Amino acid sequence: MKLISLKIKVCGMKFNILEISDLFPDFIGFIFYPNSPRFVGYDFSPPKLKRKILKTGVFVNESKEKILKISKEKSLDFVQLHGNESSFYCEYLFNKGLKLIKSFRIDKFLPFKNMKDYIHLCTYFLFDTKTTSYGGSGKKFCWDLLYEYNLEIPFFLSGGIGIEDIDKIKNFSRSNSKMFGIDINSKFEFFPGKKDSIAINSFIKKIRK
């Protein structure tokens, strides 16, 4: 039976960043997408965190040049591509030395043929629910689809995850060796960008228990 050691990514951070960093998530995500209510702004500078939490910048169909500029200026550890970025687009950023997380929005099936083009370019994949927006919908997709996943890239599970999903997440992780982490966002907010530290603290402790 697989030992539970899931990484936790708190995405859509905008306001109480240091408060959440004190809860020791593994990743914190900052959204650099102007159409998102959690957009931090291009002039945003992440605060110095008290421990080694991996800073992730989330972009949607952004220009490659702007991603390179922001990644360097903000000292990002990872770049998450959450739009319709092609494998050629990712290859350019990969060759520039960026560590990539490629998101795939899931509806009724896994896009295996498409995903295979990204295998050698990405450190992780992220699976989110397909909606008209790019993330933060609070909606789940059918996790059972991921039992078909047989690629070597570890993945984050995302999309409408709440504290009520802890047991299901643990059971799912035990049977899926490539599940690397959980991406939480809208279910742990007072409003977009302002996270509920009490709920997140409870979630982290129970997941790691």
Backbone as a ProteinNet text record, in pm:
[ID]
protein_1_A
[PRIMARY]
MKLISLKIKVCGMKFNILEISDLFPDFIGFIFYPNSPRFVGYDFSPPKLKRKILKTGVFVNESKEKILKISKEKSLDFVQLHGNESSFYCEYLFNKGLKLIKSFRIDKFLPFKNMKDYIHLCTYFLFDTKTTSYGGSGKKFCWDLLYEYNLEIPFFLSGGIGIEDIDKIKNFSRSNSKMFGIDINSKFEFFPGKKDSIAINSFIKKIRK
[TERTIARY]
84.1	0	87.8	56.4	137.5	129.7	244.9	250.1	205	116.4	67.7	176.1	220.3	319.4	291.1	166.3	124.4	173.7	216.4	252.2	125	129.6	12.4	48	-30.6	-12.9	-135.4	-112.2	-219.8	-210.7	-309.1	-304	-397	-373.6	-457.9	-431.2	-307.1	-271.1	-258	-313.1	-305.9	-286.3	-349.1	-348.8	-268.4	-320.3	-257.5	-151	-51.8	49.8	136	185.2	271.8	195.1	69.7	-13.4	-26	-48.5	-61.8	73.3	179.4	311.7	350.3	298.8	326.3	262.8	174.6	110.3	190.5	298.9	391.7	333.4	264.7	235	365.6	363.6	485.2	502.7	390.5	390.6	288.7	317.4	219.8	211.7	88.4	68.3	18.6	81.7	43.2	-4.5	-120.8	-182.1	-149.5	-84.5	-48.5	-135.3	-264.3	-361.3	-462.3	-460.9	-542.4	-692	-744.5	-888.1	-930.9	-836.4	-869.1	-895.9	-995.2	-1016.8	-902.4	-813.5	-698.3	-568.1	-581.4	-465.2	-389.1	-259.9	-180.7	-126.6	-130.2	-73.2	69.8	108.8	243.2	352.4	316.1	414.5	428	349.6	352.4	488.4	535.8	659.2	628.4	650.1	623.2	706.4	645.9	723.3	824.2	923.3	1021	955.1	950.8	883.7	978.4	920.8	1000.5	1064.7	1024.4	1082.9	1083.3	1140.1	1148.4	1015.2	931.8	807.1	828.8	792.1	817.1	715.2	764.8	679.4	647.1	518.3	471.2	394.1	432.1	356.6	263.9	137	35.9	4.1	17.9	-2.4	-102.1	-175.1	-272.8	-248	-195.3	-174	-98.5	-1.9	79.2	193.7	250	364.6	484.2	563.7	681.3	777.9	791	883.4	840.6	711.3	663.5	681.3	659.5	680	826	916.6	1059	1095.4	1042	1070.7	1017.3	892.3	830.8	896.6	925.2	988.8	1121.5	1197.9	1327.3	1309	1221.1	1200.8	1145.4	1054.7	988.4	1057.6	1166.3	1240.2	1147.3	1069.2	975.4	1049.7	1002.6	1059.8	997.4	868.3	796.6	708.2	685	587.7	478.4	355.2	239.5	168.1	153.3	87.7	-52.9	-151.4	-288.4	-382.6	-323.6	-405.6	-392.7	-383.8	-377.2	-237.1	-137.1	1.1	43.8	103.3	145.8	274.2	308.1	433.8	553.3	539.6	648	670.5	561.5	566.4	639.2	602.2	665.3	812.7	843.4	982.2	1071.3	1019.1	1095.5	1128.7	1029.1	1050.7	1140.1	1120.2	1204.2	1351	1374.5	1511.8	1574.8	1489.9	1539.1	1564.1	1540.4	1571.7	1457.3	1334.8	1221.2	1171.6	1127.8	1063.1	912.9	852.4	714.5	617.5	499.2	382.2	279.5	241	140.9	6.3	-91.6	-227.8	-306.8	-388.8	-482.8	-621.7	-713.3	-850.7	-931.8	-987.9	-1050	-1201.9	-1259.3	-1404.9	-1450.3	-1455.9	-1505.7	-1398.9	-1277.7	-1171.2	-1036.4	-931.8	-795.5	-734.4	-675.5	-617	-477.7	-471	-341.8	-253.1	-312.3	-233.8	-166.1	-239.1	-185.5	-81	-107.4	-16.6	120.8	125	252.6	353.6	304.9	395.1	469.4	420.8	477.3	565.7	574.2	639.3	782.3	859.7	1001.6	1024.9	917.1	929.9	886	807.1	743.7	790.5	797.6	828.1	702.8	590.4	462.6	352.1	245.7	119.5	23.4	-81.2	-188.9	-320.4	-411.6	-541.6	-649.4	-718.2	-822.5	-951.1	-1058.4	-1188.3	-1202.2	-1251.6	-1273	-1399	-1381.9	-1494	-1466.6	-1556	-1535.9	-1426.5	-1395.2	-1285.8	-1160.3	-1052.4	-926.2	-894.6	-964.3	-937.6	-1020.9	-1017.1	-1088.8	-1238.8	-1288.4	-1433	-1501.7	-1425.3	-1485	-1555.8	-1536.1	-1603.5	-1505.4	-1555.3	-1474.1	-1499.5	-1398.4	-1420.2	-1421.7	-1448.1	-1454.6	-1313.5	-1274	-1138.6	-1112.8	-1216.8	-1198.9	-1127.8	-1137.3	-1067.5	-916.9	-865.7	-720.9	-668.7	-757.5	-711.1	-652.1	-686.2	-632	-493.3	-452.6	-326.6	-207.6	-124.4	-10.6	119.1	124	245.1	338.2	464.7	563.9	566.8	501.4	504.8	411.3	460.8	372.3	274.7	160.9	60.2	0.9	-48.4	-129.9	-276.8	-356.4	-501.5	-559.5	-644.9	-703.2	-850.6	-919.2	-1057.8	-1158.7	-1198.5	-1306.2	-1276.3	-1150	-1113.9	-1144.5	-1215	-1249.9	-1209.6	-1229.4	-1188	-1266.5	-1383.5	-1466.1	-1411	-1309.6	-1254.5	-1133.2	-1095.3	-969.8	-963.4	-1063.5	-1060.4	-1055.9	-1131.9	-1133.2	-996.4	-932.9	-799.6	-699.1	-701.6	-607.3	-627.2	-751.2	-779.4	-737.4	-763.5	-726.8	-575.7	-504.5	-358.5	-295.9	-351	-295.9	-300.5	-394.5	-411	-359.1	-297.3	-245.3	-104.1	-6.5	133.2	189.9	125.7	177.8	115.2	23.6	-33.8	69.8	110	217.9	165.8	57.9	12.1	-130.6	-174.2	-310	-300.2	-382.8	-388.5	-521.5	-516.1	-639.9	-649.2	-775.1	-793.8	-927.8	-1028.3	-1151.2	-1232.2	-1219.9	-1295.4	-1237.6	-1125.7	-1059.4	-1043.1	-1143.2	-1135.4	-1253.4	-1225.5	-1333.1	-1385.4	-1292.8	-1323.4	-1199	-1206.7	-1093.3	-961.2	-864.4	-731.7	-709.3	-815.6	-806.4	-840	-737.3	-755.4	-797.8	-867.8	-912.5	-802.3	-722.8	-607.3	-648.1	-759.7	-804.5	-841.3	-915.6	-955.2	-833.6	-741.1	-621.5	-534.1	-519.5	-440.9	-499.3	-630.7	-697.3	-676.5	-689.5	-672.3	-530.8	-431.5	-292.1	-261.5	-305.1	-277.2	-341.6	-464.2	-534.8	-476.4	-435.3	-373.2	-241	-165.5	-32.8	-35.7	-151.4	-164.2	-137
-119.4	0	124.7	219.9	340	425.3	473.5	563.7	702.8	763.3	895.9	999.9	1068.9	1175.7	1285.3	1321.8	1416.2	1557.5	1625.1	1765.5	1849.9	1964.6	2051.9	2186.7	2225.4	2353.8	2440.7	2555.6	2651.8	2755.3	2755.9	2841.4	2961.6	3062	3180.9	3271.6	3270.9	3356	3501.4	3589.9	3732.2	3819.3	3782.3	3869.4	3814.4	3717.8	3672.2	3565.3	3602.6	3507.7	3455.9	3544.6	3501.4	3417	3450.8	3371.5	3227.9	3211.8	3077.9	3007.6	3081.5	3017.8	2959.8	3016.2	2963.1	2826	2785.4	2653.5	2546.3	2586.6	2495.7	2416.2	2483.3	2412.8	2392.4	2305.6	2279.2	2377.3	2420.8	2515.6	2625.4	2745	2853.8	2908.4	2926.7	2971.4	3114.4	3191.8	3330.2	3339.9	3397.4	3399.1	3528.6	3512.2	3624.3	3620.7	3618.5	3614.9	3726.2	3831.3	3950.1	3924.7	3822	3796.1	3719.8	3680.6	3607.7	3705.1	3676.3	3761	3750.2	3653.3	3633.9	3686.6	3761.8	3821.2	3910.5	3883.3	3960.2	4090.3	4102.3	4219.7	4192.4	4251	4225.7	4289.5	4388	4454	4386.6	4283.7	4212.9	4147.5	4158.3	4090.6	3998	3868.4	3775.7	3811.7	3806.4	3833.8	3723	3754.1	3653.2	3557.5	3431.1	3331.6	3279.4	3232.1	3190.9	3053.7	2982	2850.8	2827.9	2716.8	2690.1	2638.3	2731	2698.8	2734.4	2644.9	2665.3	2762.4	2870.5	2974	2939.6	2936	2899.3	3014.6	3053.8	3153.7	3085.8	3124	3063	3159.5	3110.2	3192.1	3124.2	3206	3155	3221.8	3144.7	3193.4	3327	3338.7	3460.2	3453.3	3568.2	3568.3	3504.3	3435.8	3368.5	3469.9	3582.7	3684.8	3738.2	3757.5	3808.2	3704.1	3578.1	3472.1	3467.1	3475.1	3473.5	3592.2	3707.5	3829.3	3817.3	3775.9	3766.1	3656.9	3545.4	3434.9	3477.7	3554.5	3602.2	3708.1	3804.1	3914	3865.4	3767.7	3719.9	3598.4	3553.5	3435	3314.8	3287	3175.2	3042.4	2946.6	2811.9	2730.1	2753.7	2682.2	2779.4	2746.8	2816.2	2716.2	2751.3	2667	2727.5	2648.7	2692.3	2635.5	2725.3	2680.9	2711	2738.5	2769.6	2665.4	2711.9	2622.7	2620.4	2630.6	2638.5	2508.7	2522.3	2405.4	2346.8	2227.6	2165.9	2246.1	2309.5	2392.3	2515.3	2570.7	2683.9	2642.1	2526	2475	2444	2393.4	2358.9	2482.9	2593	2718.1	2756.9	2752.1	2789.4	2688.2	2561.7	2456.2	2477.8	2511.2	2533.1	2658.4	2746.1	2864.7	2836.5	2711.7	2672.5	2678	2701.9	2707.5	2567.6	2550.3	2426.3	2443.5	2351.3	2368.9	2270.9	2323.8	2243.8	2271.8	2171	2192	2142	2230.6	2196	2141.3	2042.6	1988.4	1993.4	2053	2066.6	1945.8	1876.3	1746.5	1759	1696.5	1691.1	1546	1473.8	1336	1232.5	1277.6	1182.1	1249.4	1167.8	1219.5	1236.4	1350.5	1373.8	1312.3	1178.1	1109.3	1148.6	1152.6	1181.9	1317.8	1414.1	1548.4	1552.1	1484.4	1487.7	1431.4	1331.9	1266.8	1363	1467	1564.4	1649.4	1647.9	1734.4	1658.8	1528.4	1446.8	1490.8	1514.7	1547.1	1693.4	1771.4	1915.2	1960.2	1879	1921.1	1838.2	1904	1833.4	1765.8	1837.5	1784.1	1821.5	1741.6	1778.8	1820.1	1890.9	1925.1	1903.4	1832.2	1803.8	1883.5	1967.5	2054.6	2029.4	2086.1	2068.9	2163.3	2111	2194.4	2278	2409.4	2503.2	2615.3	2710.9	2823.7	2917.4	2908.4	2988.1	2902.1	2961.6	2888.8	2869.3	2774.5	2741.8	2823.8	2780.6	2851.5	2839	2735.1	2720.1	2656.9	2586.4	2514.8	2387.2	2344.2	2224.9	2109.2	1988.4	1867.7	1802.3	1728.8	1635.9	1495	1396.4	1258.1	1203.5	1190.6	1143.1	1002.3	925.1	787	781.9	889.8	894	878	919.2	915.6	775.7	680.2	541.8	493	560.6	526	585.9	675.7	748	654.5	645.7	553.1	617.3	749.8	819.8	837.8	869.2	873.9	1004.5	1109.4	1239.5	1239.8	1272.7	1284.6	1400.7	1394.2	1497.7	1551.7	1674.8	1737.2	1714.8	1688.5	1681.9	1816.4	1871.9	2002.9	2000.8	2108.9	2122.8	2097.6	2202.5	2192.2	2109.2	2093.3	2012.2	2089.3	2022	2081.5	1991.3	2038.5	1962.5	1832.4	1827.8	1706.8	1594.6	1623.9	1525.3	1450.1	1473.3	1418.4	1266.9	1196.9	1050	999.4	1062	1020.9	1043.9	1155.2	1184.8	1080.3	1046.2	946.9	811.6	770.8	642.1	643.8	754.6	766.4	762.9	830.8	836.3	698.8	620	486.7	397.6	423.7	337.9	403.6	521.3	589.8	638.4	563.1	587.5	716.6	774.1	895.7	1023.5	1009.6	1128.1	1189	1311.2	1377.9	1476.5	1545.5	1649.6	1692.6	1786.6	1840.1	1990.6	2044.5	2188.3	2239	2322.8	2375.6	2525.1	2572.1	2713.1	2763.8	2764.8	2839.2	2786.7	2658.8	2601.7	2642.3	2712.9	2754	2906	2977.1	3122.8	3190	3308.6	3397.9	3473.8	3512.9	3574.3	3554.8	3576.9	3544.7	3606.8	3518.1	3562	3569.7	3569.3	3574	3436	3364.1	3225.6	3213.1	3104.4	3069.1	2986.6	3049.1	2981.2	2867.2	2880.3	2773.8	2648.9	2667.9	2554.1	2490.1	2571	2517	2443.6	2497.7	2430.8	2294.1	2287	2160	2061.5	2108.8	2023.7	1967.3	2053.7	2010	1906	1931.1	1837.4	1701.8	1702.2	1575.9	1499.3	1570.6	1504.1	1440.4	1508.7	1459.6	1364.8	1344.3	1258.5	1112.3
0	0	0	-84	-96.1	30.1	75.9	189.7	145.3	224.2	192	219.8	118.5	134.9	32.9	21.6	-80.6	-51.9	-156.6	-146.7	-155.6	-91.7	-88.3	-149.3	-247.9	-315.8	-288.2	-228.5	-205.2	-316.3	-402.4	-520.8	-505.7	-589.3	-587.1	-468.9	-419.7	-306.2	-352	-267.5	-300.8	-177.1	-68.8	48.4	167	239.3	364.8	339.3	262.5	215.9	330.1	415.2	525.2	626.4	648.7	740.2	690.1	562.2	505.4	499.1	473.4	468.6	603.9	711.5	845.3	868.5	778.3	788.9	714.9	649.7	583.2	466.4	373.4	248	172.5	74.4	-3.8	-119.2	-175.1	-286.7	-256.8	-304.6	-303.3	-445.6	-493.5	-630.8	-639.5	-727.7	-754.1	-898.8	-918.1	-1050.7	-1124.5	-1238.1	-1324.6	-1450.7	-1428	-1538.4	-1513.9	-1593.6	-1565.5	-1553.3	-1617.2	-1611.1	-1486.4	-1404.4	-1281.8	-1167.4	-1082.4	-963.7	-863.4	-884.1	-795.1	-857.5	-963.5	-1031	-933.9	-916.6	-820.3	-878.5	-1010.3	-1075.2	-1118.5	-1228.3	-1280.5	-1194.4	-1113.2	-1027.3	-891.3	-867.9	-739.5	-715.5	-592.5	-551.9	-435.3	-450.3	-340	-217.7	-98.3	22.8	48.5	127.9	166.7	264.5	228	310.6	417.1	526.6	642.1	625.2	527.9	502.3	351.7	311	167.7	114.9	75.8	7.3	-139.4	-227.4	-370.1	-428.8	-484.5	-541.7	-686.9	-715.6	-849.1	-910.5	-1029.9	-1103.7	-1202.2	-1199.8	-1286.5	-1400.6	-1523.3	-1642.3	-1736.5	-1809.6	-1906.3	-2041.2	-2134.7	-2271.4	-2275.1	-2187	-2178.4	-2279.6	-2312.1	-2403.1	-2334.1	-2410.9	-2354.7	-2293.3	-2358.1	-2309.7	-2173.1	-2155.4	-2026.2	-1916.9	-1948.4	-1849.6	-1806.1	-1900.6	-1866.7	-1778.1	-1810.2	-1734	-1591.5	-1578.4	-1445.9	-1363.3	-1426.7	-1354.7	-1293.6	-1368.4	-1318.3	-1210.5	-1235.3	-1140	-1006.6	-1011.2	-889.4	-828.3	-890.4	-841.9	-825	-928.2	-923.3	-932	-854.2	-859.7	-972.1	-996.8	-1102.3	-1178.9	-1304	-1387.4	-1422.4	-1388.4	-1421.3	-1541.2	-1644.7	-1767.6	-1768.7	-1753.3	-1728.4	-1845.3	-1960.5	-2076.7	-2185.2	-2308.5	-2424.7	-2485.9	-2401.1	-2447.2	-2516.4	-2632.1	-2709.5	-2652.9	-2698.2	-2655.8	-2708.2	-2824.3	-2878.1	-2790.1	-2742.5	-2649.2	-2521.7	-2468	-2346.2	-2368.7	-2485.8	-2516.1	-2512.3	-2561.3	-2558.6	-2415.1	-2327.1	-2186.8	-2115.7	-2147.3	-2088.7	-2125.7	-2249.8	-2296.2	-2236.1	-2181.8	-2111.5	-1962.9	-1922.1	-1785.1	-1686.7	-1733.5	-1642.2	-1608.4	-1484.6	-1442.3	-1460.7	-1533.6	-1578.1	-1513.9	-1483.4	-1448.4	-1556.7	-1631.7	-1737.9	-1690.5	-1698.7	-1658.8	-1777.3	-1747	-1845	-1782.9	-1855.3	-1805.5	-1852.3	-1756	-1782.1	-1786.4	-1886.9	-1900.3	-1887.2	-1998	-1994.8	-2025.2	-2056.7	-2087.3	-2063.7	-2054.2	-2041.6	-2180.5	-2208.6	-2342	-2354.2	-2350.6	-2349.7	-2467.8	-2585.6	-2705.5	-2693.6	-2641.7	-2624	-2513	-2403.5	-2288.6	-2321.2	-2406.6	-2437.4	-2498.9	-2565.5	-2627.3	-2524.3	-2399.5	-2295.5	-2196.2	-2209.5	-2106.6	-2078.4	-2182.3	-2163.4	-2128	-2117.2	-2095	-1956.1	-1888.6	-1763.3	-1644.6	-1530.2	-1406	-1352.7	-1362	-1314.6	-1412.4	-1410	-1471.5	-1360.1	-1398.5	-1305.8	-1377.1	-1312.5	-1371.7	-1299.6	-1376.7	-1323.7	-1401.2	-1352.9	-1416.4	-1535.7	-1645.8	-1763.7	-1746.1	-1748.1	-1741.5	-1841.8	-1847.2	-1938.2	-1888	-1758.7	-1702.5	-1694	-1649.7	-1636.4	-1488.3	-1425.7	-1286.2	-1189.5	-1061.4	-956.2	-963.8	-1032.3	-1050.7	-930.8	-847.2	-735.1	-776.5	-900.8	-951.9	-967.8	-944.4	-959.5	-1095.2	-1141.6	-1251.8	-1193.3	-1275.9	-1228.3	-1206.7	-1080.9	-1050.2	-1101.9	-1118.5	-1165.4	-1300.3	-1377.1	-1505.9	-1488.4	-1373.5	-1351.2	-1322.8	-1301.6	-1289.3	-1422	-1531.3	-1662.7	-1685	-1597.9	-1618.4	-1603.4	-1706.4	-1703.9	-1753.8	-1752.8	-1794.4	-1675	-1704.6	-1596.6	-1519.3	-1569	-1502.8	-1381.9	-1262.3	-1145.4	-1165.2	-1096.6	-1118.5	-988.3	-999.4	-895.6	-930	-828.5	-843.5	-802.6	-887	-861.5	-900.4	-867.9	-909	-798.7	-728.7	-630.7	-508.3	-474.2	-357.6	-230	-137.2	-8.5	105.6	226.6	344	357.5	297.9	303.2	215.3	135.8	42.3	96.3	220.2	272.7	261.7	309.2	305.1	161.4	75.1	-65.2	-129.2	-96	-149.7	-104.7	23.1	75.4	8.5	-4.9	-69.2	-215.5	-282.3	-423.1	-439.8	-351.4	-359.9	-340.4	-251.2	-224.5	-348.3	-435	-552.3	-680.1	-666.8	-785	-755.6	-800.9	-764.4	-821.7	-922.4	-984.4	-928.6	-834.4	-771.8	-678.5	-708.7	-636.1	-532.6	-566.9	-476.2	-501.8	-417.4	-421.9	-437.6	-523.8	-545.6	-490.4	-387.1	-328.2	-353.8	-362.1	-395.3	-343.3	-427.1	-398.9	-281.3	-248.3	-136.6	-0.7	-2.7	121	126.1	77.5	70.5	140.4	193.9	236.5	115.5	29.7	-99.4	-185.5	-316.6	-403.6	-357.6	-330.2	-289.2	-140.2	-60.6	86	140.5	188.4	228.8	375.1	402.8	537.8	603.2	687.1	745.9	838.3	906.4	997.2	917.4	809.1	725.5	658.8	611.4	545.9	645.8	765.1	869	901.2	914.5	942.5	828.2	705.7	588	582	599.6	591.8	698.8	819.8	929.3	904.1	853.7	830.9	712.1	609.6	494.5	534.3	618.7	657.3	776.7	833	951.2	916.6
[MASK]
+++++++++++++++++++++++++++++++++++++++++++++++++++++++++++++++++++++++++++++++++++++++++++++++++++++++++++++++++++++++++++++++++++++++++++++++++++++++++++++++++++++++++++++++++++++++++++++++++++++++++++++++++

